[in-house]
Amino acid sequence: MIVVVKGFAKASKKGSTIIVSTPRKTSDGGVVWETRSVPLLDLELVVIVGSRVSLSSGVITSLSEVGVPLLIHSRRADSVLINPFDVRVAEV
């Protein structure tokens, strides 16, 4: 699954799921946060569009551990965070 997060949003980690929260205005002028949870094992790519998305360090670490690339696109710069190889220590 490819997840695209754009606009004003917060991404956090809870267990083995990524939770993306976005605000939505109600008819009376209030703000309600809508959440969407995505299991880490279902992710193939995460795309962040814009500079108003807040990522926790737990999200970035979890994506790196699972090997999911993170693409960040904004007006000023573009970045790709990938984990090109796994380093593991084995005792023989």
C-alpha positions in Angstrom: 0.0 0.0 0.0 1.2 3.5 -0.8 0.2 6.2 1.6 0.2 9.9 0.6 0.0 12.4 3.4 -0.6 16.1 2.4 -1.7 19.3 3.9 -1.7 19.8 7.7 -1.4 16.4 9.3 0.3 14.6 12.2 1.8 11.1 11.9 2.5 9.0 15.0 3.3 5.4 15.9 1.2 3.2 18.1 2.5 -0.4 18.4 2.9 -1.7 14.8 0.6 0.8 13.2 1.1 4.3 11.8 -1.7 6.7 12.8 -2.2 9.8 10.5 -4.4 12.5 12.0 -5.9 15.4 9.9 -8.1 18.2 11.0 -11.5 18.8 9.5 -13.8 21.8 10.1 -17.3 21.1 11.2 -20.4 23.0 10.1 -20.4 25.0 13.4 -16.8 26.2 12.9 -15.1 23.7 15.2 -12.3 21.4 14.4 -12.5 17.6 14.5 -9.4 15.4 14.1 -9.9 12.4 11.8 -7.5 9.5 12.2 -6.5 6.8 9.9 -4.4 3.8 11.0 -2.2 1.8 8.6 -0.4 -1.4 9.6 3.4 -1.2 9.1 3.4 -4.6 7.3 1.0 -3.3 4.6 3.2 -0.3 3.7 5.3 -0.2 0.5 5.9 3.6 0.2 5.1 6.7 2.3 4.9 10.0 0.5 4.8 13.3 2.4 3.6 16.3 0.4 4.2 19.8 1.8 6.0 21.2 4.8 3.1 21.2 7.3 3.1 17.5 8.1 4.5 16.6 11.5 6.3 13.2 11.8 7.4 11.7 15.1 10.8 10.1 15.3 9.1 6.8 16.1 7.5 6.8 12.7 10.7 7.4 10.8 12.6 4.7 12.9 9.8 2.2 12.3 9.7 2.8 8.6 13.4 2.4 8.4 13.4 -0.9 10.4 10.7 -2.4 8.1 12.5 -1.1 5.0 9.7 1.3 3.7 11.1 4.2 1.7 9.9 7.7 2.8 9.6 10.4 0.1 9.3 14.0 1.3 8.3 16.6 -1.3 8.0 20.3 -0.6 8.4 23.5 -2.4 12.0 24.1 -1.1 13.4 20.6 -1.2 12.8 17.0 -2.0 14.2 14.1 0.2 14.2 10.4 0.0 14.9 8.3 3.2 15.7 4.7 2.4 17.4 1.9 4.2 19.6 0.5 1.5 21.0 -2.4 3.5 20.5 -4.2 6.7 23.4 -4.5 9.2 23.0 -7.4 11.5 25.3 -9.0 14.0 25.3 -12.8 14.3 27.1 -15.0 16.8 28.6 -18.2 15.4 
